Every structure is written in structure tokens, then in C-alpha cells.
Amino acid sequence: MSALSRRNFLALSGSAAAATLSGRLASAAMGPNDKFDLVIKGGDVLDPSQSLRGKRDIGIRWGAIEAIEAEIPAARASRTIDATGKLVTPGLIDLHSHVYPYGSAIGIPADELAQFQCTTTMVSAGDAGVNNLAALRRYIVAQSRTRIYAFVHIANNGLSAFPVAELYNIDNAQMEACAMALSENPDFLIGVKVRMSENVIFKHGLEPLKRGIQACEMCGWPAKMMVHIGGVETGQLMSDILNLMRPGDVLTHCYSGAPNIAGAFTNIVQDGKLLPAALAAKQRGVIFDVGHGGGSFDFTVAEVAIPGGCGTDTISSDIHVFSGNSPGMPYLPNVMSKFMTLGYSLEQVVAMATSAPAKIINKAPKIGTLQVGAPGDVAIMELVEGPVSFVDTRNNKRDGKALLKPVQTVINGVPFGRPYQAPFAVR
């Protein structure tokens, strides 16, 4: 290749890259006869980040949202998805998932979940600790089409320690090493994950959480805690955990009804009453996240906590190889549907799986939105209205009137696999 042609090639490549990164530049460069790479036509667009609801066509070019218009002529589309009668939202963001296959005991590939969840961004909730974080970045994140961020586990070995839990030996929680990992990966990490249920931390009380907070405060940037709760050792310990959490930290499994080892229910609702410490945590800015999973969502806890002032901020799945096969069906659209049964509107549940988690992971307004210039991440779902029954992780059943079914996932402007046609079981 001559110097001149190589120079021209590099100039053209640089222009294309810049246009991809800048919605404004891409828009300015698009001529009246240029075609969109993909047009999603005729859908009922719901984008809470823009307070947008209505029939729109979405034009995507070079992997980014290029236009949202009442109608884009078919002649301007290189490829079209007919979304007539379907709900079109920003790609869903799952704040609590387990997407480190081979490196943790429960991980499932994020790309295998995309068509079943309409998820375009996944957050790995403590799958990796310091010892195996680099492999998560290099071998999983770098090779996945789905966008992945992570909370690093306070335990050096992450979630690789089954059947003996990672924090039975408190020496696994190396605060200085965790802080170093945070300081070296601010583009990828959100903060620190700790599991505080009794069957994980044994008799170590608040110590694992204290070490996680210390790591966050040492790392040099405002890292968050994600605190897993379930059946903790004592009722008082649950209040102590809540009192220690800082504004912006995430309380996941917030509506768990799992008992502790002795069979006592030591969650945020005890003896049918919401803990004052839970309400105080919510009021000072602790984020309440669902984290449904296979054992961590109880309708009876939610039905006390929500009207008591502890409504959820984000809806997440806690999907992994075991929970995905559990009766509660914790696939993200199904979990969102459960919260419509609990009285939340469609607009609210979509926000809690798009714009809300985007803000928590400090990626708004880059993701969780359909605004021009954002990545072309789109979820296409069907809102099926009619009688439907749901079950939680403790076999409590509730009847609802609507179900969100995944239809198609688009990541960076490219449809992910074939449209999802299999019947979606309702439980």
C-alpha cells in the first residue's frame, strides 16, 4: 500500500470511528439519500429517559441511534424490523446478573441471555474477585457482544467457592487487594459486592461489609457497594447492615424472604413490620434493587415494604445457571411483569430496567436511552394483556393482568440472533 493510499485509508477509518462515537457528527454527515443501516418501524416506543411514549420509527446508523421520527420512509432503510403492535424500549440493563461462565460456579454467558431477556447491558454481581477479575475482562467481557460491567467481590476468589461459601474464611476478604483492583479498573467496575447472609459469612458479622466499604473509600473514585441480603444471623444484624450502608450503595435482594440457618426470618420485614433501619436507609439514598434470583424475592415482603416507603429503585434478575431453572422464572421481562402486578405502571418498570440502572452505574445518558447519538441498543417486547399468574421464590402466587414477552434484541444496531419465537412460560 502506498503512503498516500495508506494515509487516505487511515483518514477514512478515523472519520468513520469518530462518526460512530458522536451522534451529532453522524447526523451531520448523513445526506438525504443515505440509508439507515436498520430501521425499526411502527413500534410503540417507550423511553423513560426522554419521557417519550408513542408510535415512532427508529433509524440506526453505524451502530448508533440516528433518528426517532414519526415515519422513516422504507426506501431509506437497508434493513427493516417491523415492530407494529410491539413495545420498543431502550435495551434492558440487568443490574444484578451472573455472567462469568467457567470462572465462577454459577455463571451463564451473557450472549445466551440476550434474546430471552432483551438485555443489552449486564452487570456481573461479584462473580470475580481480585484473583480472577483479569480473566473476566479478557476472556468474557472482551469477547461478548453484550455490554458487561461488574462489581468485584470483596473475597479474592469471587463466587468460585461453592459448596463452601467464599466468606466462611474471612481471610479471603483482602481489603487492600480489592481497593487496588478498583483503582486499576474504573472504566469497568462499579464497586464491590459482598454477600451478607449467614450461610455465606458464618459468624463474621459486619466485618465483610466493613472491608468492602474500606476498599471503596481507598480506591480513589466513588465506588459503590452492592450488598446481598437474605437470612442474616440475627434480626439486629440486619438493622446494623442497613445502618452501615452509604447513600448510593445498592441493597440487592431487597425483598428477600429467605430464612437464616435457624429458620428465622431476619430480612427488612420482620414480624410483619418494616424495619425502621430500612426506611432510614431508603430515605438517605440507599438504592433498593430486586435481584429476584432463585431464592431472593418474596411477594409478602414486597407488599409490606413498598407501601411502607421502601419501593424498588431498580429491577434486576439475579439470573444464573441455577436460578434460570427455578419456578420463579427470573428472566428480566418476567420480573418486570411481576412488579406491574404489584401496582407499578409499565412506564415505571421500564425505567427501573433502563434509565435507572444506567444512572447507578454512571453510564447515563450513554446507555438506557434511545436518544440520538446513543448506542443502537433496543429491546422489542410484546405486552400481552390478560389473566396471568406469577410465583415468587417461596411459592407465593399472585394474579396479574399483563406479561412482557421478549421478541427481539438489538445490540449496537445489529439484531441479535433470530426473533425469539418459543412460547414464554408463565408461572
C-alpha positions, 0 to 999 in steps of 0.5 A: 500500500502506498503512503498516500493510499495508506494515509487516505485509508487511515483518514477514512477509518478515523472519520468513520470511528469518530462518526460512530462515537458522536451522534451529532457528527453522524447526523451531520454527515448523513445526506438525504439519500443515505440509508439507515443501516436498520430501521425499526418501524411502527413500534410503540416506543417507550423511553423513560429517559426522554419521557417519550411514549408513542408510535415512532420509527427508529433509524440506526446508523453505524451502530448508533441511534440516528433518528426517532421520527414519526415515519422513516420512509422504507426506501431509506432503510437497508434493513427493516424490523417491523415492530407494529403492535410491539413495545420498543424500549431502550435495551434492558440493563440487568443490574444484578446478573451472573455472567462469568461462565467457567470462572465462577460456579454459577455463571451463564454467558451473557450472549445466551441471555440476550434474546430471552431477556432483551438485555443489552447491558449486564452487570456481573454481581461479584462473580470475580474477585481480585484473583480472577477479575483479569480473566473476566475482562479478557476472556468474557467481557472482551469477547461478548457482544453484550455490554458487561460491567461488574462489581468485584467481590470483596473475597479474592476468589469471587463466587468460585467457592461453592459448596463452601461459601467464599466468606466462611474464611474471612481471610479471603476478604483482602481489603487492600487487594480489592481497593487496588483492583478498583483503582486499576479498573474504573472504566469497568467496575462499579464497586464491590459486592459482598454477600451478607447472609449467614450461610455465606459469612458464618459468624463474621458479622459486619466485618465483610461489609466493613472491608468492602466499604474500606476498599471503596473509600481507598480506591480513589473514585466513588465506588459503590457497594452492592450488598446481598441480603437474605437470612442474616444471623440475627434480626439486629444484624440486619438493622446494623447492615442497613445502618452501615450502608452509604447513600448510593450503595445498592441493597440487592435482594431487597425483598428477600424472604429467605430464612437464616440457618435457624429458620428465622426470618431476619430480612427488612420485614420482620414480624410483619413490620418494616424495619425502621433501619430500612426506611432510614436507609431508603430515605438517605439514598440507599438504592433498593434493587430486586435481584429476584434470583432463585431464592431472593424475592418474596411477594409478602415482603414486597407488599409490606415494604413498598407501601411502607416507603421502601419501593424498588429503585431498580429491577434486576434478575439475579439470573444464573445457571441455577436460578434460570431453572427455578419456578420463579422464572427470573428472566428480566421481562418476567420480573418486570411483569411481576412488579406491574402486578404489584401496582407499578405502571409499565412506564415505571418498570421500564425505567427501573430496567433502563434509565435507572440502572444506567444512572447507578452505574454512571453510564447515563445518558450513554446507555438506557436511552434511545436518544440520538447519538446513543448506542443502537441498543433496543429491546422489542417486547410484546405486552400481552394483556390478560389473566396471568399468574406469577410465583415468587421464590417461596411459592407465593402466587399472585394474579396479574393482568399483563406479561412482557414477552421478549421478541427481539434484541438489538445490540449496537444496531445489529439484531441479535440472533433470530426473533425469539419465537418459543412460547414464554412460560408463565408461572 
